Every structure is written in C-alpha cells, then in structure tokens.
Amino acid sequence: MMPFTALLLSVLILREHAGWQQWSGGMLVILGMILIGTGPSRAAKRAVRSA
C-alpha cells in the first residue's frame, strides 16, 4: 500500500502530475491486496466442500 499512498500524497500535497501508468500501477497494487486478502478464505471453503 505504500507505493499507492506515496503516489496519492505526491499528487495531493506536492501537486505533481501522475500519468496513466502510475495510476494503473496503483490500481494493480490495490487489486493485489484484495486478491491476497480474499484468497485463503476461498481456498478454505473449497477444501471443506471437497472433503
């Protein structure tokens, strides 16, 4: 989350310009965090169903 927070703060506080590459990279960071956070619970549910 630190890279996305740094990007967001640099745009808001320092008024720096961020291109689409930086914003899409930030969205990928957030998507990765969501996938990691939801991954184990889905795998656990599948294991219970198959047992």
mmCIF entry with sequence, helices, sheets and N, C-alpha, C, O atoms, coordinates in Angstrom:
data_MODEL
# 
_entry.id   MODEL 
# 
_entity.id                         1 
_entity.type                       polymer 
_entity.pdbx_number_of_molecules   1 
# 
_entity_poly.entity_id                      1 
_entity_poly.type                           'polypeptide(L)' 
_entity_poly.nstd_linkage                   no 
_entity_poly.nstd_monomer                   no 
_entity_poly.pdbx_seq_one_letter_code       MMPFTALLLSVLILREHAGWQQWSGGMLVILGMILIGTGPSRAAKRAVRSA 
_entity_poly.pdbx_seq_one_letter_code_can   MMPFTALLLSVLILREHAGWQQWSGGMLVILGMILIGTGPSRAAKRAVRSA 
_entity_poly.pdbx_strand_id                 A 
# 
loop_
_entity_poly_seq.entity_id 
_entity_poly_seq.num 
_entity_poly_seq.mon_id 
_entity_poly_seq.hetero 
1 1  MET n 
1 2  MET n 
1 3  PRO n 
1 4  PHE n 
1 5  THR n 
1 6  ALA n 
1 7  LEU n 
1 8  LEU n 
1 9  LEU n 
1 10 SER n 
1 11 VAL n 
1 12 LEU n 
1 13 ILE n 
1 14 LEU n 
1 15 ARG n 
1 16 GLU n 
1 17 HIS n 
1 18 ALA n 
1 19 GLY n 
1 20 TRP n 
1 21 GLN n 
1 22 GLN n 
1 23 TRP n 
1 24 SER n 
1 25 GLY n 
1 26 GLY n 
1 27 MET n 
1 28 LEU n 
1 29 VAL n 
1 30 ILE n 
1 31 LEU n 
1 32 GLY n 
1 33 MET n 
1 34 ILE n 
1 35 LEU n 
1 36 ILE n 
1 37 GLY n 
1 38 THR n 
1 39 GLY n 
1 40 PRO n 
1 41 SER n 
1 42 ARG n 
1 43 ALA n 
1 44 ALA n 
1 45 LYS n 
1 46 ARG n 
1 47 ALA n 
1 48 VAL n 
1 49 ARG n 
1 50 SER n 
1 51 ALA n 
# 
_struct_asym.id          A 
_struct_asym.entity_id   1 
# 
loop_
_struct_conf.conf_type_id 
_struct_conf.id 
_struct_conf.pdbx_PDB_helix_id 
_struct_conf.beg_label_comp_id 
_struct_conf.beg_label_asym_id 
_struct_conf.beg_label_seq_id 
_struct_conf.pdbx_beg_PDB_ins_code 
_struct_conf.end_label_comp_id 
_struct_conf.end_label_asym_id 
_struct_conf.end_label_seq_id 
_struct_conf.pdbx_end_PDB_ins_code 
_struct_conf.beg_auth_comp_id 
_struct_conf.beg_auth_asym_id 
_struct_conf.beg_auth_seq_id 
_struct_conf.end_auth_comp_id 
_struct_conf.end_auth_asym_id 
_struct_conf.end_auth_seq_id 
_struct_conf.pdbx_PDB_helix_class 
_struct_conf.details 
_struct_conf.pdbx_PDB_helix_length 
HELX_P HELX_P1 AA1 MET A 2  ? LEU A 12 ? MET A 2  LEU A 12 1 ? 11 
HELX_P HELX_P2 AA2 TRP A 20 ? SER A 50 ? TRP A 20 SER A 50 1 ? 31 
# 
_struct_conf_type.id          HELX_P 
_struct_conf_type.criteria    ? 
_struct_conf_type.reference   ? 
# 
loop_
_atom_site.group_PDB 
_atom_site.id 
_atom_site.type_symbol 
_atom_site.label_atom_id 
_atom_site.label_alt_id 
_atom_site.label_comp_id 
_atom_site.label_asym_id 
_atom_site.label_entity_id 
_atom_site.label_seq_id 
_atom_site.pdbx_PDB_ins_code 
_atom_site.Cartn_x 
_atom_site.Cartn_y 
_atom_site.Cartn_z 
_atom_site.occupancy 
_atom_site.B_iso_or_equiv 
_atom_site.pdbx_formal_charge 
_atom_site.auth_seq_id 
_atom_site.auth_comp_id 
_atom_site.auth_asym_id 
_atom_site.auth_atom_id 
_atom_site.pdbx_PDB_model_num 
ATOM 1   N N  . MET A 1 1  ? 0.815   -1.185  0.000   1.00 0.00 ? 1  MET A N  1 
ATOM 2   C CA . MET A 1 1  ? 0.000   0.000   0.000   1.00 0.00 ? 1  MET A CA 1 
ATOM 3   C C  . MET A 1 1  ? 0.866   1.260   0.000   1.00 0.00 ? 1  MET A C  1 
ATOM 4   O O  . MET A 1 1  ? 0.403   2.338   -0.371  1.00 0.00 ? 1  MET A O  1 
ATOM 5   N N  . MET A 1 2  ? 2.104   1.121   0.411   1.00 0.00 ? 2  MET A N  1 
ATOM 6   C CA . MET A 1 2  ? 2.976   2.298   0.481   1.00 0.00 ? 2  MET A CA 1 
ATOM 7   C C  . MET A 1 2  ? 3.205   2.963   -0.879  1.00 0.00 ? 2  MET A C  1 
ATOM 8   O O  . MET A 1 2  ? 3.191   4.193   -0.946  1.00 0.00 ? 2  MET A O  1 
ATOM 9   N N  . PRO A 1 3  ? 3.416   2.213   -1.966  1.00 0.00 ? 3  PRO A N  1 
ATOM 10  C CA . PRO A 1 3  ? 3.603   2.902   -3.253  1.00 0.00 ? 3  PRO A CA 1 
ATOM 11  C C  . PRO A 1 3  ? 2.372   3.693   -3.677  1.00 0.00 ? 3  PRO A C  1 
ATOM 12  O O  . PRO A 1 3  ? 2.501   4.801   -4.197  1.00 0.00 ? 3  PRO A O  1 
ATOM 13  N N  . PHE A 1 4  ? 1.186   3.143   -3.463  1.00 0.00 ? 4  PHE A N  1 
ATOM 14  C CA . PHE A 1 4  ? -0.026  3.855   -3.850  1.00 0.00 ? 4  PHE A CA 1 
ATOM 15  C C  . PHE A 1 4  ? -0.244  5.080   -2.968  1.00 0.00 ? 4  PHE A C  1 
ATOM 16  O O  . PHE A 1 4  ? -0.654  6.133   -3.456  1.00 0.00 ? 4  PHE A O  1 
ATOM 17  N N  . THR A 1 5  ? 0.027   4.947   -1.681  1.00 0.00 ? 5  THR A N  1 
ATOM 18  C CA . THR A 1 5  ? -0.109  6.087   -0.766  1.00 0.00 ? 5  THR A CA 1 
ATOM 19  C C  . THR A 1 5  ? 0.876   7.196   -1.138  1.00 0.00 ? 5  THR A C  1 
ATOM 20  O O  . THR A 1 5  ? 0.527   8.376   -1.106  1.00 0.00 ? 5  THR A O  1 
ATOM 21  N N  . ALA A 1 6  ? 2.095   6.819   -1.487  1.00 0.00 ? 6  ALA A N  1 
ATOM 22  C CA . ALA A 1 6  ? 3.084   7.819   -1.907  1.00 0.00 ? 6  ALA A CA 1 
ATOM 23  C C  . ALA A 1 6  ? 2.633   8.539   -3.168  1.00 0.00 ? 6  ALA A C  1 
ATOM 24  O O  . ALA A 1 6  ? 2.805   9.752   -3.283  1.00 0.00 ? 6  ALA A O  1 
ATOM 25  N N  . LEU A 1 7  ? 2.061   7.809   -4.107  1.00 0.00 ? 7  LEU A N  1 
ATOM 26  C CA . LEU A 1 7  ? 1.552   8.420   -5.327  1.00 0.00 ? 7  LEU A CA 1 
ATOM 27  C C  . LEU A 1 7  ? 0.419   9.383   -5.008  1.00 0.00 ? 7  LEU A C  1 
ATOM 28  O O  . LEU A 1 7  ? 0.405   10.513  -5.494  1.00 0.00 ? 7  LEU A O  1 
ATOM 29  N N  . LEU A 1 8  ? -0.510  8.948   -4.212  1.00 0.00 ? 8  LEU A N  1 
ATOM 30  C CA . LEU A 1 8  ? -1.661  9.771   -3.868  1.00 0.00 ? 8  LEU A CA 1 
ATOM 31  C C  . LEU A 1 8  ? -1.250  11.050  -3.128  1.00 0.00 ? 8  LEU A C  1 
ATOM 32  O O  . LEU A 1 8  ? -1.742  12.138  -3.429  1.00 0.00 ? 8  LEU A O  1 
ATOM 33  N N  . LEU A 1 9  ? -0.351  10.905  -2.165  1.00 0.00 ? 9  LEU A N  1 
ATOM 34  C CA . LEU A 1 9  ? 0.095   12.071  -1.407  1.00 0.00 ? 9  LEU A CA 1 
ATOM 35  C C  . LEU A 1 9  ? 0.917   13.031  -2.262  1.00 0.00 ? 9  LEU A C  1 
ATOM 36  O O  . LEU A 1 9  ? 0.822   14.246  -2.089  1.00 0.00 ? 9  LEU A O  1 
ATOM 37  N N  . SER A 1 10 ? 1.715   12.507  -3.175  1.00 0.00 ? 10 SER A N  1 
ATOM 38  C CA . SER A 1 10 ? 2.502   13.399  -4.031  1.00 0.00 ? 10 SER A CA 1 
ATOM 39  C C  . SER A 1 10 ? 1.602   14.196  -4.962  1.00 0.00 ? 10 SER A C  1 
ATOM 40  O O  . SER A 1 10 ? 1.903   15.348  -5.276  1.00 0.00 ? 10 SER A O  1 
ATOM 41  N N  . VAL A 1 11 ? 0.511   13.601  -5.403  1.00 0.00 ? 11 VAL A N  1 
ATOM 42  C CA . VAL A 1 11 ? -0.427  14.333  -6.260  1.00 0.00 ? 11 VAL A CA 1 
ATOM 43  C C  . VAL A 1 11 ? -1.208  15.357  -5.436  1.00 0.00 ? 11 VAL A C  1 
ATOM 44  O O  . VAL A 1 11 ? -1.392  16.493  -5.873  1.00 0.00 ? 11 VAL A O  1 
ATOM 45  N N  . LEU A 1 12 ? -1.664  14.965  -4.258  1.00 0.00 ? 12 LEU A N  1 
ATOM 46  C CA . LEU A 1 12 ? -2.494  15.861  -3.457  1.00 0.00 ? 12 LEU A CA 1 
ATOM 47  C C  . LEU A 1 12 ? -1.699  16.974  -2.781  1.00 0.00 ? 12 LEU A C  1 
ATOM 48  O O  . LEU A 1 12 ? -2.129  18.128  -2.781  1.00 0.00 ? 12 LEU A O  1 
ATOM 49  N N  . ILE A 1 13 ? -0.562  16.647  -2.215  1.00 0.00 ? 13 ILE A N  1 
ATOM 50  C CA . ILE A 1 13 ? 0.188   17.622  -1.423  1.00 0.00 ? 13 ILE A CA 1 
ATOM 51  C C  . ILE A 1 13 ? 1.200   18.387  -2.267  1.00 0.00 ? 13 ILE A C  1 
ATOM 52  O O  . ILE A 1 13 ? 1.281   19.613  -2.186  1.00 0.00 ? 13 ILE A O  1 
ATOM 53  N N  . LEU A 1 14 ? 1.963   17.673  -3.068  1.00 0.00 ? 14 LEU A N  1 
ATOM 54  C CA . LEU A 1 14 ? 3.029   18.313  -3.836  1.00 0.00 ? 14 LEU A CA 1 
ATOM 55  C C  . LEU A 1 14 ? 2.574   18.795  -5.208  1.00 0.00 ? 14 LEU A C  1 
ATOM 56  O O  . LEU A 1 14 ? 3.336   19.441  -5.927  1.00 0.00 ? 14 LEU A O  1 
ATOM 57  N N  . ARG A 1 15 ? 1.337   18.483  -5.570  1.00 0.00 ? 15 ARG A N  1 
ATOM 58  C CA . ARG A 1 15 ? 0.768   18.887  -6.864  1.00 0.00 ? 15 ARG A CA 1 
ATOM 59  C C  . ARG A 1 15 ? 1.585   18.360  -8.042  1.00 0.00 ? 15 ARG A C  1 
ATOM 60  O O  . ARG A 1 15 ? 1.746   19.048  -9.051  1.00 0.00 ? 15 ARG A O  1 
ATOM 61  N N  . GLU A 1 16 ? 2.101   17.134  -7.908  1.00 0.00 ? 16 GLU A N  1 
ATOM 62  C CA . GLU A 1 16 ? 2.848   16.524  -9.004  1.00 0.00 ? 16 GLU A CA 1 
ATOM 63  C C  . GLU A 1 16 ? 1.871   15.888  -9.984  1.00 0.00 ? 16 GLU A C  1 
ATOM 64  O O  . GLU A 1 16 ? 0.748   15.537  -9.623  1.00 0.00 ? 16 GLU A O  1 
ATOM 65  N N  . HIS A 1 17 ? 2.312   15.745  -11.223 1.00 0.00 ? 17 HIS A N  1 
ATOM 66  C CA . HIS A 1 17 ? 1.494   15.126  -12.255 1.00 0.00 ? 17 HIS A CA 1 
ATOM 67  C C  . HIS A 1 17 ? 1.782   13.624  -12.276 1.00 0.00 ? 17 HIS A C  1 
ATOM 68  O O  . HIS A 1 17 ? 2.941   13.208  -12.294 1.00 0.00 ? 17 HIS A O  1 
ATOM 69  N N  . ALA A 1 18 ? 0.730   12.825  -12.274 1.00 0.00 ? 18 ALA A N  1 
ATOM 70  C CA . ALA A 1 18 ? 0.871   11.377  -12.380 1.00 0.00 ? 18 ALA A CA 1 
ATOM 71  C C  . ALA A 1 18 ? 0.173   10.929  -13.655 1.00 0.00 ? 18 ALA A C  1 
ATOM 72  O O  . ALA A 1 18 ? -0.981  11.281  -13.899 1.00 0.00 ? 18 ALA A O  1 
ATOM 73  N N  . GLY A 1 19 ? 0.872   10.163  -14.452 1.00 0.00 ? 19 GLY A N  1 
ATOM 74  C CA . GLY A 1 19 ? 0.316   9.666   -15.710 1.00 0.00 ? 19 GLY A CA 1 
ATOM 75  C C  . GLY A 1 19 ? -0.525  8.416   -15.502 1.00 0.00 ? 19 GLY A C  1 
ATOM 76  O O  . GLY A 1 19 ? -0.693  7.926   -14.385 1.00 0.00 ? 19 GLY A O  1 
ATOM 77  N N  . TRP A 1 20 ? -1.048  7.917   -16.620 1.00 0.00 ? 20 TRP A N  1 
ATOM 78  C CA . TRP A 1 20 ? -1.904  6.738   -16.524 1.00 0.00 ? 20 TRP A CA 1 
ATOM 79  C C  . TRP A 1 20 ? -1.124  5.507   -16.072 1.00 0.00 ? 20 TRP A C  1 
ATOM 80  O O  . TRP A 1 20 ? -1.697  4.597   -15.474 1.00 0.00 ? 20 TRP A O  1 
ATOM 81  N N  . GLN A 1 21 ? 0.181   5.473   -16.353 1.00 0.00 ? 21 GLN A N  1 
ATOM 82  C CA . GLN A 1 21 ? 0.987   4.330   -15.930 1.00 0.00 ? 21 GLN A CA 1 
ATOM 83  C C  . GLN A 1 21 ? 1.063   4.236   -14.409 1.00 0.00 ? 21 GLN A C  1 
ATOM 84  O O  . GLN A 1 21 ? 0.957   3.150   -13.840 1.00 0.00 ? 21 GLN A O  1 
ATOM 85  N N  . GLN A 1 22 ? 1.244   5.376   -13.762 1.00 0.00 ? 22 GLN A N  1 
ATOM 86  C CA . GLN A 1 22 ? 1.322   5.386   -12.298 1.00 0.00 ? 22 GLN A CA 1 
ATOM 87  C C  . GLN A 1 22 ? -0.022  5.030   -11.675 1.00 0.00 ? 22 GLN A C  1 
ATOM 88  O O  . GLN A 1 22 ? -0.078  4.273   -10.705 1.00 0.00 ? 22 GLN A O  1 
ATOM 89  N N  . TRP A 1 23 ? -1.110  5.576   -12.232 1.00 0.00 ? 23 TRP A N  1 
ATOM 90  C CA . TRP A 1 23 ? -2.431  5.270   -11.676 1.00 0.00 ? 23 TRP A CA 1 
ATOM 91  C C  . TRP A 1 23 ? -2.803  3.804   -11.888 1.00 0.00 ? 23 TRP A C  1 
ATOM 92  O O  . TRP A 1 23 ? -3.379  3.179   -10.998 1.00 0.00 ? 23 TRP A O  1 
ATOM 93  N N  . SER A 1 24 ? -2.479  3.251   -13.058 1.00 0.00 ? 24 SER A N  1 
ATOM 94  C CA . SER A 1 24 ? -2.796  1.833   -13.290 1.00 0.00 ? 24 SER A CA 1 
ATOM 95  C C  . SER A 1 24 ? -1.926  0.943   -12.410 1.00 0.00 ? 24 SER A C  1 
ATOM 96  O O  . SER A 1 24 ? -2.382  -0.106  -11.956 1.00 0.00 ? 24 SER A O  1 
ATOM 97  N N  . GLY A 1 25 ? -0.687  1.341   -12.163 1.00 0.00 ? 25 GLY A N  1 
ATOM 98  C CA . GLY A 1 25 ? 0.155   0.593   -11.225 1.00 0.00 ? 25 GLY A CA 1 
ATOM 99  C C  . GLY A 1 25 ? -0.400  0.629   -9.817  1.00 0.00 ? 25 GLY A C  1 
ATOM 100 O O  . GLY A 1 25 ? -0.373  -0.379  -9.111  1.00 0.00 ? 25 GLY A O  1 
ATOM 101 N N  . GLY A 1 26 ? -0.901  1.777   -9.404  1.00 0.00 ? 26 GLY A N  1 
ATOM 102 C CA . GLY A 1 26 ? -1.530  1.886   -8.092  1.00 0.00 ? 26 GLY A CA 1 
ATOM 103 C C  . GLY A 1 26 ? -2.768  1.015   -7.976  1.00 0.00 ? 26 GLY A C  1 
ATOM 104 O O  . GLY A 1 26 ? -3.010  0.406   -6.934  1.00 0.00 ? 26 GLY A O  1 
ATOM 105 N N  . MET A 1 27 ? -3.552  0.956   -9.046  1.00 0.00 ? 27 MET A N  1 
ATOM 106 C CA . MET A 1 27 ? -4.740  0.093   -9.033  1.00 0.00 ? 27 MET A CA 1 
ATOM 107 C C  . MET A 1 27 ? -4.353  -1.388  -8.977  1.00 0.00 ? 27 MET A C  1 
ATOM 108 O O  . MET A 1 27 ? -5.048  -2.193  -8.357  1.00 0.00 ? 27 MET A O  1 
ATOM 109 N N  . LEU A 1 28 ? -3.250  -1.736  -9.621  1.00 0.00 ? 28 LEU A N  1 
ATOM 110 C CA . LEU A 1 28 ? -2.779  -3.119  -9.542  1.00 0.00 ? 28 LEU A CA 1 
ATOM 111 C C  . LEU A 1 28 ? -2.328  -3.480  -8.128  1.00 0.00 ? 28 LEU A C  1 
ATOM 112 O O  . LEU A 1 28 ? -2.528  -4.606  -7.672  1.00 0.00 ? 28 LEU A O  1 
ATOM 113 N N  . VAL A 1 29 ? -1.720  -2.516  -7.442  1.00 0.00 ? 29 VAL A N  1 
ATOM 114 C CA . VAL A 1 29 ? -1.329  -2.739  -6.045  1.00 0.00 ? 29 VAL A CA 1 
ATOM 115 C C  . VAL A 1 29 ? -2.565  -3.014  -5.200  1.00 0.00 ? 29 VAL A C  1 
ATOM 116 O O  . VAL A 1 29 ? -2.575  -3.945  -4.395  1.00 0.00 ? 29 VAL A O  1 
ATOM 117 N N  . ILE A 1 30 ? -3.601  -2.213  -5.379  1.00 0.00 ? 30 ILE A N  1 
ATOM 118 C CA . ILE A 1 30 ? -4.834  -2.393  -4.605  1.00 0.00 ? 30 ILE A CA 1 
ATOM 119 C C  . ILE A 1 30 ? -5.504  -3.716  -4.969  1.00 0.00 ? 30 ILE A C  1 
ATOM 120 O O  . ILE A 1 30 ? -5.985  -4.430  -4.089  1.00 0.00 ? 30 ILE A O  1 
ATOM 121 N N  . LEU A 1 31 ? -5.537  -4.044  -6.255  1.00 0.00 ? 31 LEU A N  1 
ATOM 122 C CA . LEU A 1 31 ? -6.124  -5.313  -6.684  1.00 0.00 ? 31 LEU A CA 1 
ATOM 123 C C  . LEU A 1 31 ? -5.368  -6.494  -6.085  1.00 0.00 ? 31 LEU A C  1 
ATOM 124 O O  . LEU A 1 31 ? -5.981  -7.473  -5.660  1.00 0.00 ? 31 LEU A O  1 
ATOM 125 N N  . GLY A 1 32 ? -4.050  -6.404  -6.051  1.00 0.00 ? 32 GLY A N  1 
ATOM 126 C CA . GLY A 1 32 ? -3.250  -7.462  -5.443  1.00 0.00 ? 32 GLY A CA 1 
ATOM 127 C C  . GLY A 1 32 ? -3.550  -7.633  -3.962  1.00 0.00 ? 32 GLY A C  1 
ATOM 128 O O  . GLY A 1 32 ? -3.606  -8.756  -3.459  1.00 0.00 ? 32 GLY A O  1 
ATOM 129 N N  . MET A 1 33 ? -3.741  -6.522  -3.266  1.00 0.00 ? 33 MET A N  1 
ATOM 130 C CA . MET A 1 33 ? -4.083  -6.604  -1.843  1.00 0.00 ? 33 MET A CA 1 
ATOM 131 C C  . MET A 1 33 ? -5.450  -7.237  -1.639  1.00 0.00 ? 33 MET A C  1 
ATOM 132 O O  . MET A 1 33 ? -5.643  -8.013  -0.703  1.00 0.00 ? 33 MET A O  1 
ATOM 133 N N  . ILE A 1 34 ? -6.395  -6.911  -2.505  1.00 0.00 ? 34 ILE A N  1 
ATOM 134 C CA . ILE A 1 34 ? -7.733  -7.513  -2.404  1.00 0.00 ? 34 ILE A CA 1 
ATOM 135 C C  . ILE A 1 34 ? -7.657  -9.009  -2.670  1.00 0.00 ? 34 ILE A C  1 
ATOM 136 O O  . ILE A 1 34 ? -8.269  -9.801  -1.953  1.00 0.00 ? 34 ILE A O  1 
ATOM 137 N N  . LEU A 1 35 ? -6.914  -9.399  -3.691  1.00 0.00 ? 35 LEU A N  1 
ATOM 138 C CA . LEU A 1 35 ? -6.802  -10.823 -4.014  1.00 0.00 ? 35 LEU A CA 1 
ATOM 139 C C  . LEU A 1 35 ? -6.093  -11.605 -2.915  1.00 0.00 ? 35 LEU A C  1 
ATOM 140 O O  . LEU A 1 35 ? -6.480  -12.732 -2.607  1.00 0.00 ? 35 LEU A O  1 
ATOM 141 N N  . ILE A 1 36 ? -5.074  -11.024 -2.331  1.00 0.00 ? 36 ILE A N  1 
ATOM 142 C CA . ILE A 1 36 ? -4.378  -11.696 -1.233  1.00 0.00 ? 36 ILE A CA 1 
ATOM 143 C C  . ILE A 1 36 ? -5.283  -11.807 -0.018  1.00 0.00 ? 36 ILE A C  1 
ATOM 144 O O  . ILE A 1 36 ? -5.279  -12.829 0.670   1.00 0.00 ? 36 ILE A O  1 
ATOM 145 N N  . GLY A 1 37 ? -6.055  -10.769 0.249   1.00 0.00 ? 37 GLY A N  1 
ATOM 146 C CA . GLY A 1 37 ? -6.934  -10.772 1.410   1.00 0.00 ? 37 GLY A CA 1 
ATOM 147 C C  . GLY A 1 37 ? -8.086  -11.741 1.294   1.00 0.00 ? 37 GLY A C  1 
ATOM 148 O O  . GLY A 1 37 ? -8.559  -12.262 2.304   1.00 0.00 ? 37 GLY A O  1 
ATOM 149 N N  . THR A 1 38 ? -8.553  -11.996 0.069   1.00 0.00 ? 38 THR A N  1 
ATOM 150 C CA . THR A 1 38 ? -9.691  -12.895 -0.101  1.00 0.00 ? 38 THR A CA 1 
ATOM 151 C C  . THR A 1 38 ? -9.270  -14.311 -0.474  1.00 0.00 ? 38 THR A C  1 
ATOM 152 O O  . THR A 1 38 ? -10.103 -15.217 -0.454  1.00 0.00 ? 38 THR A O  1 
ATOM 153 N N  . GLY A 1 39 ? -8.024  -14.523 -0.808  1.00 0.00 ? 39 GLY A N  1 
ATOM 154 C CA . GLY A 1 39 ? -7.558  -15.819 -1.277  1.00 0.00 ? 39 GLY A CA 1 
ATOM 155 C C  . GLY A 1 39 ? -7.705  -16.967 -0.294  1.00 0.00 ? 39 GLY A C  1 
ATOM 156 O O  . GLY A 1 39 ? -8.313  -17.975 -0.653  1.00 0.00 ? 39 GLY A O  1 
ATOM 157 N N  . PRO A 1 40 ? -7.192  -16.877 0.914   1.00 0.00 ? 40 PRO A N  1 
ATOM 158 C CA . PRO A 1 40 ? -7.234  -18.014 1.824   1.00 0.00 ? 40 PRO A CA 1 
ATOM 159 C C  . PRO A 1 40 ? -8.642  -18.461 2.201   1.00 0.00 ? 40 PRO A C  1 
ATOM 160 O O  . PRO A 1 40 ? -8.881  -19.656 2.369   1.00 0.00 ? 40 PRO A O  1 
ATOM 161 N N  . SER A 1 41 ? -9.563  -17.540 2.334   1.00 0.00 ? 41 SER A N  1 
ATOM 162 C CA . SER A 1 41 ? -10.914 -17.935 2.723   1.00 0.00 ? 41 SER A CA 1 
ATOM 163 C C  . SER A 1 41 ? -11.586 -18.738 1.614   1.00 0.00 ? 41 SER A C  1 
ATOM 164 O O  . SER A 1 41 ? -12.330 -19.677 1.896   1.00 0.00 ? 41 SER A O  1 
ATOM 165 N N  . ARG A 1 42 ? -11.332 -18.382 0.357   1.00 0.00 ? 42 ARG A N  1 
ATOM 166 C CA . ARG A 1 42 ? -11.896 -19.145 -0.753  1.00 0.00 ? 42 ARG A CA 1 
ATOM 167 C C  . ARG A 1 42 ? -11.293 -20.544 -0.807  1.00 0.00 ? 42 ARG A C  1 
ATOM 168 O O  . ARG A 1 42 ? -12.006 -21.522 -1.033  1.00 0.00 ? 42 ARG A O  1 
ATOM 169 N N  . ALA A 1 43 ? -9.990  -20.641 -0.601  1.00 0.00 ? 43 ALA A N  1 
ATOM 170 C CA . ALA A 1 43 ? -9.322  -21.941 -0.638  1.00 0.00 ? 43 ALA A CA 1 
ATOM 171 C C  . ALA A 1 43 ? -9.813  -22.820 0.512   1.00 0.00 ? 43 ALA A C  1 
ATOM 172 O O  . ALA A 1 43 ? -9.993  -24.025 0.337   1.00 0.00 ? 43 ALA A O  1 
ATOM 173 N N  . ALA A 1 44 ? -10.025 -22.236 1.665   1.00 0.00 ? 44 ALA A N  1 
ATOM 174 C CA . ALA A 1 44 ? -10.516 -22.996 2.797   1.00 0.00 ? 44 ALA A CA 1 
ATOM 175 C C  . ALA A 1 44 ? -11.922 -23.515 2.539   1.00 0.00 ? 44 ALA A C  1 
ATOM 176 O O  . ALA A 1 44 ? -12.245 -24.642 2.915   1.00 0.00 ? 44 ALA A O  1 
ATOM 177 N N  . LYS A 1 45 ? -12.757 -22.710 1.906   1.00 0.00 ? 45 LYS A N  1 
ATOM 178 C CA . LYS A 1 45 ? -14.115 -23.145 1.593   1.00 0.00 ? 45 LYS A CA 1 
ATOM 179 C C  . LYS A 1 45 ? -14.099 -24.300 0.597   1.00 0.00 ? 45 LYS A C  1 
ATOM 180 O O  . LYS A 1 45 ? -14.888 -25.237 0.720   1.00 0.00 ? 45 LYS A O  1 
ATOM 181 N N  . ARG A 1 46 ? -13.209 -24.237 -0.385  1.00 0.00 ? 46 ARG A N  1 
ATOM 182 C CA . ARG A 1 46 ? -13.109 -25.328 -1.368  1.00 0.00 ? 46 ARG A CA 1 
ATOM 183 C C  . ARG A 1 46 ? -12.637 -26.610 -0.704  1.00 0.00 ? 46 ARG A C  1 
ATOM 184 O O  . ARG A 1 46 ? -13.113 -27.696 -1.035  1.00 0.00 ? 46 ARG A O  1 
ATOM 185 N N  . ALA A 1 47 ? -11.712 -26.490 0.225   1.00 0.00 ? 47 ALA A N  1 
ATOM 186 C CA . ALA A 1 47 ? -11.186 -27.674 0.908   1.00 0.00 ? 47 ALA A CA 1 
ATOM 187 C C  . ALA A 1 47 ? -12.285 -28.341 1.736   1.00 0.00 ? 47 ALA A C  1 
ATOM 188 O O  . ALA A 1 47 ? -12.360 -29.568 1.794   1.00 0.00 ? 47 ALA A O  1 
ATOM 189 N N  . VAL A 1 48 ? -13.120 -27.551 2.366   1.00 0.00 ? 48 VAL A N  1 
ATOM 190 C CA . VAL A 1 48 ? -14.202 -28.101 3.173   1.00 0.00 ? 48 VAL A CA 1 
ATOM 191 C C  . VAL A 1 48 ? -15.235 -28.777 2.285   1.00 0.00 ? 48 VAL A C  1 
ATOM 192 O O  . VAL A 1 48 ? -15.748 -29.840 2.633   1.00 0.00 ? 48 VAL A O  1 
ATOM 193 N N  . ARG A 1 49 ? -15.547 -28.176 1.144   1.00 0.00 ? 49 ARG A N  1 
ATOM 194 C CA . ARG A 1 49 ? -16.530 -28.758 0.226   1.00 0.00 ? 49 ARG A CA 1 
ATOM 195 C C  . ARG A 1 49 ? -16.058 -30.086 -0.354  1.00 0.00 ? 49 ARG A C  1 
ATOM 196 O O  . ARG A 1 49 ? -16.848 -31.016 -0.516  1.00 0.00 ? 49 ARG A O  1 
ATOM 197 N N  . SER A 1 50 ? -14.777 -30.169 -0.663  1.00 0.00 ? 50 SER A N  1 
ATOM 198 C CA . SER A 1 50 ? -14.265 -31.389 -1.305  1.00 0.00 ? 50 SER A CA 1 
ATOM 199 C C  . SER A 1 50 ? -14.025 -32.514 -0.293  1.00 0.00 ? 50 SER A C  1 
ATOM 200 O O  . SER A 1 50 ? -13.879 -33.668 -0.695  1.00 0.00 ? 50 SER A O  1 
ATOM 201 N N  . ALA A 1 51 ? -13.984 -32.216 0.976   1.00 0.00 ? 51 ALA A N  1 
ATOM 202 C CA . ALA A 1 51 ? -13.707 -33.250 1.984   1.00 0.00 ? 51 ALA A CA 1 
ATOM 203 C C  . ALA A 1 51 ? -14.925 -34.061 2.348   1.00 0.00 ? 51 ALA A C  1 
ATOM 204 O O  . ALA A 1 51 ? -14.838 -34.963 3.181   1.00 0.00 ? 51 ALA A O  1 
# 
